């Protein structure tokens, strides 16, 4: 073979196509009645044997009189009986100060992924959350992570109109730097597809999608965007279901088996 020739790897879809259904919510803001309807639909689908992934992109605990009076507990109880696979945090979960956040995390029975929320003094991930998780579903290995916007503490205090003791102990790391680390670690664990639960806002989500080709889906929270169709940025689908529990989002991914061929040029 001519030494000047170069080998390029080309990925070609082949074999069976697997359909993966993803349901998602974001920015529910304590709307118990509306979310109750969503939860009922999802529990029925589960009871009927439907297979799906279910995620939330944060801001679920606070926002209504009932939810705030009980520091998010009514929403947590509803979440716990709904078949969520993972959720991310928003500034709404900081609304009840550091003790309130700890209580939310203790009472939730659902994995919480929020890779950039740290304890400042100890420079480690906040207790009770994961940087990412691996989930095998439909013979595909998914990596699921979450990110919180860096203004979350300021916004929580503005919304609550209180100082919210303990929040100064938190550090919200740069999303881009953290995401690069997560992708590398998840690949080492055999991740084939990447899902980001984002409470950054849709503009930042689009920026991350431009930079990180590995991300397959971003469930976008914080902007309250209602996207009737996914927005595609390079290889990434960005999805969002508005706010207030008005909509349950749904996305079906068609995932083909891939073979890699080395082609000399």
N, C-alpha and C positions, 0 to 999 in steps of 0.2 A: 504494500500500500504506500502511496506517495506520502512522505512525511509532512508535506505541506497541507494535506487534507485534515479537516477538523471533524471531530465526532460531536454531533448534537443529539441530545436525548429528546425524543418526541413522545408525548403521552397520547394514547389513542383509546377512546372508549370502546369497550368490547363486552360481550356477554349480557347478562341480565341487568335491567334497570330497576333499582329499588326506589320505591316512593316513600318518603318520610314526611309525615304531617307534623307541623309545628303550630301550636296555638300559643298566643302571647297576649299579655296585658302590660300596661304602663300607666303611671300617673293616675291611679284610681282615687287617691286623695280621700280615703275614708268614706266613700259613697257606698254604704252598706247595702242599701236596697238594690241598687243597680248591680253591684258585684254579686249579690246573692243570686240574681238571675243567671249571671255568667257561671257561677259556681255550680248551680243546679244543672245547667246544660253540660258542663264538663264531667260532673259525676255520673250523669246518665250515659254519656259516651263511654266512659270507663266501664260502667256496669254492663253495657251492651257489647263489650269486648273490643271496642275500637282501640287501636294502638297509636299513640301520639306522644310527642314531647310538649311540655308546657312550661313557659317561662314568664317571669315578670321583671320589668326593668326599673323598679323602684318608685318611691313616693306613693306608698299604699296606706301607711298607718295613720297619718294625720290629715286634717282638712275639713272635717265636719264636727258639729257640736258633740254628737254622741261619741264619735271616735276619740276626739280630744279630751272629753270629760273622763274617759276611761283609759287614756294614754295609749291608744292604739289596740287595746286588747280585743275589742269586737272584730276588728279586721284580721288580727292574728288567728283568732278562733276559726274564722271562715277560711282563711288560707290553709290552715292545718287539715281541714277536711276536704280540700280540693287537691287533685293529683298533680301538684307542681313538682317539677324536677329540680328547679333552682330559681333563685331570685337574686336581684341586686338591690343595693340600698340607694335611696335618694336623700336629699336634704330633709324630706318629711319624716324620715326615721331618726333624725337628730333633733327633732322638734321638742322632745321631752327631756333634754339634757343628757349627760353621759350615763347617769343611772337609768334613765328611760331607755336609752339605746341598749344597755346591757340587759334590761328586762325583756325587751323585744327579742333579742337574740336568744335568750334563755328559753322563752316560751315558744318560739318558732320551731316546728318539727321539720322544716324544709331546709335543705342546704342553702346557705347564703354565700354568694361569691362576690367579693369586692376587693380586688387585688391591690388597690392603691390606698386603702385606709389603714394607717399605721398608728401605733402608740409612739408619740414623739420621743420621749426619754429613752425608751428601750429600742427604738428603731426596729420594731417587728410588727407583723400583721396584727390587727386588732383581734382580741380573743373572740372566738365564736364564729369567725368567718373563714372562708377558704380563699386562696388565691385563684384556684381553678379546680375543677373536678373532671374526671374522665367517666363517661357513660357509654356503655356498649348498647346499641339499639339497632335492631334490624341488621345485625352483622356488620355494623359500621361503628368505629370508635370515634366518639365525639369528645372534644375538649370544650368545656364551657367555663368562661370567665366573666368577670364583671368589673366595671370602672365607675367611679364617682367623680363628679365635677369638682374642681378645686375651689369653687366659691360656696360649697355646700354649707360650711359652718357660718359664714356671713349671712347667707340666705335663710338658714334656719333661725338665726337670731332675729333677723328682720321680720320674718313671718310670725314668730312667736311674740315679738316685741318684749323679749326678756334677754338677760345675759346668758342663760343656759349654762349653769356651772359644769365644769369638767371638760367642755369642748376644746379648751385650749390645750388639753393633753393629746389631742389628735393631730395627725399630720397626713395630708392628702398628697401623695406622690404624683409626679408627672405621669400622665397616662401612657404616653409613647414609650418611655423607658421601661416601665413595668410590663407593657404588652409584649415588647421584644423578648424579655426574660421568660414570660409565660409561654409564648409560642415555642421557644427553644426547649423548655422543660417538658411541655406537652408532647412535642415530637419525640423526645426520648422515651416517652411512655406509650408510643405507638399511635398517637392521635392522627386520624385521617381527615377529620373535618373540624372546623373551629367556629364556635358560636360566641359572640360577645353580647352580654347584657349591659347596655350602656346607659348611664345617667349623666351623659356629658352634653347632650344637645345635638341636634341633627347636623349642624355645621361641623362640629368636631368629629362626629362619626364619619362624615364624608372625607374629612382629612385623613383619618386613620385608615379608611378603606383604600384611599389612594396610595398610602405608604406600605400597608401590609397586605400583600396579595393572598396570604394564607387564610384570611378571615372569610368565611363563606356567608355568614349571616350576622347582621347587627340588629338586635332588638333595641330600638332607640327610644329612650325616655328623656324627660326634662323639658323638651321643646313643646310638648302637647301636640305634636304633629299627627294629623290623621292622614295616613297614606292608603288610599283605596287600592293602589298597586305598589308593589315593591319598587324602590328606587335602586337602580343598579349602578354601582361605581366600580369600574374594572371587574374584578371577579366576585364582588361582594353585593349581596342583597341587603338593603336597609329597609326595615319594616317598623311600623309604629301604629298604635291603635287609638290615637287621640288622647283623651283624658276623661276622668270622672266615671269610668266604667260604662261609657256609652256604647263601646264596641268591644267585641272579642275578635282579635286578629287571627288570621289563619294563613299559613304558607305551606305549600307542598313542594318539596325538593325532589327532583328526579336525579338519582345518583347512579351513574353507570360504573361498572367495573373498569379499571384502567390498566392497560399494559404499557410498559415503557420500552421503546425501541431506540437503539443507538444507530444513527444514520450518518454515514461518512459523506462529507462534501468535498 
